Amino acid sequence: MADIINLRNVRKQKARAGKEAQAAQNRVLFGRTRAEKLKQAAEKAQADKHIEGHKKEE
């Protein structure tokens, strides 16, 4: 005899699995630590300062 399943619960489980997969993908694409963000901001500020120092004054 076959097992009886509740289709509503199966749909909810499938939706949860899809959302979890999307969240995992977003963590890979957008997830950076605070230290990484601060390091990138410091590097950008240093590069901008370096470029400003080489501009000619009019």
N, C-alpha and C positions, 0 to 999 in steps of 0.2 A: 504494500500500500504506500502511496506517495505521501510525503510530508505536506502538511497544510501550511501555507505561508500567507502572511498578510501583505498584500500588494502596496498598501499605503506605506508600511514600514520599509519595504524594499525601495520604494521611490525616495523616501527620506534618506536612507542610508546612501543611495547612489548620489543624491544631491550633496550630502556631507562630504563624501569622498571627492567629488568634483571641486568643491570649495577648498578642501584641504590641499588638493593638487595645485590649484591656482595660487593659494597662499604660499606654498613651498616655492613655486616659480617666482613669485614676487619677492620673496626673501632673497633669492639668488640675484635677481636683477637689481633691486633697489636697496637691499639691506647692507648698510655700512655702519661700522661702529662710530661712536662719537669721536674717538681718537683719529680715525681715518678722515672724518669730515674736517676736523680741526687742522690736521696735517695738510690736507689739500688747500684749505683756505689760507694757511700760512705760506705755502708754496706759491699760490696765486698772488698774494700780496707782495711777496718778494720779487716775483717776476714783473709785476706792474711797476714797482719801485725802480727796478733795474731799467726798464724801458723808458720810464719818465726821465731818468738820469741821462739818457742818451739823446733826448730830443733837443733840437736846436731852438734857441729863443729868437723871437723875431723882434 
